[in-house]
């Protein structure tokens, strides 16, 4: 028997999530078998594709969260 705390924790979380999903499916039920989407959901998908392309290409670019290796090399050593 393997008594590893993190493995035990992962197994407990996995079991809780699966039981929670099972309970949610019991209460909510499964979707109908028709292939038609609700018009509001279809509009959300269509508008989502258009907005993600425009918001990703921003002039600001990617924000750096820390120092790069180049910055670390050019910094004077602290005494």
C-alpha positions, 0 to 999 in steps of 0.5 A: 500500500502506497501512503503518499499524502499528495497521491491520497489528496489527488485521489480524494479530489478526483473522487469528489469531482466525479461524484459531483458531476454525477450528482449534477447530471442526476439533478439537471438531466441530460440534454435532448438528442436534437442537433439544433442549438438554441438561437442565443447559444448559436449567436454567442458562438458566432460573436465569440469567434469574432471578438477573440481574434480582434482582442488578441492582436493588441498594440500593447503586446504581451506583458512581461511579469518578471526579469529575463535572463538578459536583464539579470546578466546586465544588472550589477551584482549587489554587495 
